[in-house]
């Protein structure tokens, strides 16, 4: 079975930084696009950032210039460096990946809470 395990969430003050990590484990032949989604209280889950297997990145406008997504293919891990955090960044952050195990499938992590205090 494939699992995505996130770490790095927590409480941070306005303007602070956090780095999220997500490691994929299990029977993995290949990993395609990986990404981070987030869901704030009372809102729908939204895409924050994605990175392709070749390293191309995409960001939602609200995080451009503040968040950086990266990946370490040797470690099957994706990262999200979050700088200049704002209270509106408060959400549960979910890792997402397109993985070839026996077939290509989408997988989600369990989520990690990020809280930005003003």
C-alpha positions as CSV (number, residue, x, y, z in Angstrom):
1,X,0.0,0.0,0.0
2,X,1.1,3.5,-0.7
3,X,1.1,6.1,2.0
4,X,1.7,9.8,2.1
5,X,2.9,11.1,5.5
6,X,3.1,14.9,6.1
7,X,5.0,16.7,8.8
8,X,6.0,20.3,9.7
9,X,2.7,22.0,10.5
10,X,2.2,24.1,13.6
11,X,1.5,27.5,15.0
12,X,3.4,30.5,13.7
13,X,3.1,34.2,14.1
14,X,2.2,36.6,11.2
15,X,5.2,37.0,8.9
16,X,6.8,33.8,10.1
17,X,7.8,30.7,8.1
18,X,7.1,27.0,8.1
19,X,8.3,24.1,6.0
20,X,6.0,21.2,5.3
21,X,7.3,17.8,4.2
22,X,5.4,14.9,2.7
23,X,7.1,11.5,2.2
24,X,5.6,8.8,0.0
25,X,6.2,5.2,1.0
26,X,5.2,1.7,0.0
27,X,5.3,-0.1,-3.4
28,X,6.2,2.8,-5.7
29,X,7.4,2.5,-9.3
30,X,7.1,6.1,-10.3
31,X,5.7,9.4,-9.0
32,X,4.2,12.0,-11.3
33,X,2.9,15.4,-10.2
34,X,2.9,16.1,-6.5
35,X,1.2,19.0,-4.8
36,X,-0.2,20.7,-1.7
37,X,-3.8,21.5,-1.2
38,X,-5.3,23.4,1.7
39,X,-8.7,23.7,3.4
40,X,-9.6,26.5,5.7
41,X,-12.4,26.3,8.2
42,X,-15.8,26.6,6.4
43,X,-14.2,26.6,2.9
44,X,-13.6,24.2,0.1
45,X,-10.2,22.5,-0.4
46,X,-8.1,24.5,-2.8
47,X,-4.9,23.9,-4.7
48,X,-1.9,25.7,-3.2
49,X,1.0,24.5,-5.4
50,X,2.0,21.6,-7.6
51,X,5.3,20.3,-9.0
52,X,5.7,18.0,-12.0
53,X,8.1,15.1,-12.1
54,X,10.3,17.3,-14.3
55,X,10.2,20.1,-11.8
56,X,7.7,22.5,-13.3
57,X,5.8,24.4,-10.7
58,X,2.4,26.0,-10.4
59,X,1.0,28.2,-7.6
60,X,-2.4,29.7,-6.7
61,X,-2.1,33.5,-7.0
62,X,-2.5,34.0,-3.3
63,X,0.7,32.3,-2.4
64,X,2.9,33.3,-5.3
65,X,6.2,34.9,-4.2
66,X,5.7,33.5,-0.6
67,X,5.6,29.7,-1.0
68,X,8.0,27.5,-2.8
69,X,7.3,23.9,-3.7
70,X,10.2,21.5,-4.3
71,X,10.8,17.7,-4.4
72,X,13.5,15.2,-3.8
73,X,12.8,12.3,-6.2
74,X,15.4,10.1,-4.5
75,X,13.5,10.4,-1.3
76,X,10.0,10.4,-2.8
77,X,9.4,13.6,-0.8
78,X,7.8,16.9,-1.6
79,X,8.3,20.1,0.4
80,X,6.4,23.4,0.8
81,X,8.4,26.3,2.1
82,X,6.0,28.9,3.4
83,X,7.4,32.4,4.1
84,X,5.7,35.7,5.0
85,X,2.7,33.7,6.4
86,X,-0.6,35.5,6.9
87,X,-3.6,34.6,9.1
88,X,-5.5,33.7,5.9
89,X,-3.0,30.9,5.3
90,X,-4.4,29.1,8.3
91,X,-5.7,25.8,7.0
92,X,-5.2,22.1,7.0
93,X,-2.6,21.3,4.4
94,X,-2.9,18.1,2.4
95,X,-0.2,16.4,0.3
96,X,-1.4,14.9,-3.0
97,X,0.5,12.8,-5.5
98,X,-0.1,10.8,-8.7
99,X,1.8,7.5,-8.1
100,X,2.4,4.4,-10.1
101,X,2.1,1.4,-7.8
102,X,0.5,-1.4,-9.7
103,X,-1.6,1.2,-11.5
104,X,-1.5,4.9,-11.6
105,X,-3.6,6.4,-8.8
106,X,-4.1,9.6,-6.9
107,X,-3.2,9.6,-3.2
108,X,-3.8,12.0,-0.3
109,X,-2.0,12.5,3.0
110,X,-3.8,12.8,6.3
111,X,-3.3,16.5,6.5
112,X,-1.3,18.8,8.8
113,X,-2.6,21.9,10.5
114,X,-1.0,25.3,9.9
115,X,-2.2,28.1,12.1
116,X,-1.0,31.7,11.6
117,X,-1.7,34.1,14.5
118,X,-2.0,37.8,14.1
